[in-house]
Structures are given as C-alpha cells and as structure tokens.
Amino acid sequence: MVMRVLFCPAGVGLGHVGRCIPIARRLEKIGAQVLFSTYSEGFRYVEHEGFPVVEAPSIGVAVKPDGTIDFRQTTVKPGPFMAVFTFWKQVDAETKFMKAFEPDVVVSDSRASSLMAAKVLGIPRICMLNQFQVFIPRRRRFLRLARIADAFTLTIIGKIWTSAIHALVPDFPPPYTISTRNLHIPKAYHKKIKFIGPILPVHPDDLPDRMEIRKRLGLPEDKPVIFLPISGPAKERAYFTGILRRIFREFPDNYQIVMSLGYPKAPVEPVKDGNLIIHGWIPNRFEYLKACDVVVSRVGHGTVSQSVCYGKPLILVPTPSHTEQLNNAKKAVELGVAEIVQQEELSKDVLLAAVRRILENNQFLERTKELQKEVMKWDGLENAAKIIVDAA
C-alpha cells in the first residue's frame, strides 16, 4: 500500500515551502505519494519544483513600499471579519483536498487551517513551525492592541498547533535555538514540542571544498566573496534588493558580490555589473553558500540556520517592524555569528565597515566554525522524514 502525505505549508515567501520540499523528495524516494496544498508565492514555487499542488485561498499581511509590515492596512484590509472568513475558506478548501487525496498523514507548516481540517476528518497530523505565536509588529501607537492580540493568539493558535501528534521545530535544540524568542511555549504544551534540527537539503560535506567550487562557478580565488540570498515576500524583496544593488555597485573591486533575487522562474543567465553578479534565481545556492566568506541577508529562519550549518558569518538586516526577524537576529548575535544593521542605517560605508569587521576578526570566524561543528549533530531532514513515516 502506497503511503500518501499531504504537505500544507504557508505560502507567504518561500521559506515554509522551501523546507517542506526536501522532506517530500526524501519521502518520494521510499515510494510515498506526495501532494502539496499552498497559495501565493509558495504555490508557484511548488509548481516550479515539479510537485503536484492544489491552490488554497491566499492569506497574508499588508506591506509598505519599503518592506515594512503595514499594521494599519493589515487590520483594515481585509479586516478582522474578512480575515476570519478567509481562514474558514481555507479550512473548507483543505477539507475538500483531504477527502479527494485521502492522505495517511497531513504535514502542516505554520498553517492552522490544515490542522483543523485534518482533525475534523480524523487524519494523523504533524505541525512544523519555528514561531509558536504570531507576534503583532511593535509600534508604540498599537502596543496595547498588540499585547492583547498576542495573548489571544497564544491561547487559540497554541491549542491548534499542539492538537497535532507532534509539533516539530526545525531548529537547533537549546541553547543554540535561533528562534528561541519566538517560541514562548506554555509548560502545558512542552511534551508535544520536538526540536529536530534545521531542514538542510544539501549537507556541506556532500560538496567539494570551497576553492574547487569557486573554480567551477567562475568566482575569484583571491577575493572575499559576499553572498546575498534575498528572501521574503515579493514586495518586501523588491525594495530591499534595490537598496543593496545601489550599495554594492559602489563596493571596492577587491570584493566579489553575488546576489540572488529569489524568483524561481527568473532567467538563469546572470547580470554582471562590475564586481556585482545578480541572479534571478540560483538553483545551486548551497554551492554559493559554501564558496562565500560572509552572508548579507534578511533574517528568515531558514537563511540564518543554513548559514550557521555552513559556518558562515552573517550581516543581518531585519525587515522593519518584523518582530520575528528581529528576535532571530538578536539570537544570532548572542551566538557570536552575526552583526545587525538596521534598514534605515544601510549605506556603503556602514556595510563595508561591517564586512571588514567580520573578515578581519579571527575570533568571530573561529566562533562560526565552532558553532558549525556543534550544531551539525542534528539532522532535521532525516528526523522529520522518520517522524512522518511513523505517524502515517
């Protein structure tokens, strides 16, 4: 009998889908039949990767032109009533998908609607998340409302997350947990939570050494390489990449900069602008991650944890008003592997100074290697696949 697995990742950005795809591939190798249910950019990404996928109703937050989460517009459009309506539309859609596909297990990545649908139908369900409660962005004008909303979501969403057989956190166990500030988990739920390690599609040891990779990729062997894997929702990426392109065009010639814009269906041929190489999409991104000397990025959980696994120091630029990213960035700084640069402070001089501090600080570089050795004990991909098979 063929095992059937339905993956239901959140579709905002590529991170949630991106960590489900390697698990799906691993399960397909042992004969499982896989279906995805997602929306927005996540839906297009799954299509690009060649998996069967059905489209769920879209849900997300409003974003200002500078990438800042727009709290006012998020609460007004679609508004509380329409947001609840959309959520129940998702539950209804997921119920129909599950009845048609008849999965043996449902794997939800940060989506409460699929967990509710699976519970109603009596299907074993697994929840994967790196944020236990949804934090409202902290602005002074809305601080009281934010606290009320946080308390509400912790109570309601927390019960939904832990209604699953297992709640998997694809992060390092304490004290190395990147998302630790986003995991305020009440004691009553602790038994359900399992830290499995990051989902790493390509292990560093499975790749050639960095100089061999540089030769293959046509990167200089005598210059520091700065890698910019841009992630996040499309509107947010557009503003951020615009700033970075202007800044890195002015960087000294003794640096090589490689930027990925994060668009899976973009042309493969890169655009060269001096010592800046711009890719619409890099399918072999882990080769660039191993070949580089430092990573400059937003603070998505996947990007930070993968960079730690590859022993790469980071310069992190949190999305303004994005509490989850700021929390991740603070933890990376505490671990001694990152520096934070606020978006409003971005300039050539500020970034260049940060790059030089990292590359000229032997203690900083040694710390990244030490942490890499420590955290590579956990194989999130193997752990997740085993737990899913056991649940099915």
QUICORKA-V221250 format. One record per run of one state. SS is the DSSP state (a for helix, b for strand, c for the rest). FROM is the first residue (numbers start at 1). TO is the last residue. If there is no record, write none. Layout:
SS/FROM/TO  SS/FROM/TO
This chain:
c/1/3  b/4/9  c/10/14  a/15/29  c/30/32  b/33/38  c/39/39  a/40/49  c/50/52  b/53/55  c/56/62  b/63/63  c/64/68  b/69/69  c/70/70  a/71/101  c/102/104  b/105/109  c/110/111  a/112/121  c/122/124  b/125/128  c/129/139  a/140/161  c/162/165  b/166/169  c/170/179  a/180/182  c/183/186  a/187/192  b/193/195  c/196/203  a/204/206  c/207/209  a/210/217  c/218/223  b/224/229  c/230/233  a/234/249  c/250/254  b/255/260  c/261/270  b/271/273  c/274/275  b/276/279  c/280/284  a/285/291  c/292/293  b/294/297  c/298/300  a/301/309  c/310/312  b/313/316  c/317/322  a/323/334  c/335/337  b/338/340  c/341/342  a/343/345  c/346/347  a/348/359  c/360/361  a/362/375  c/376/379  a/380/391  c/392/392
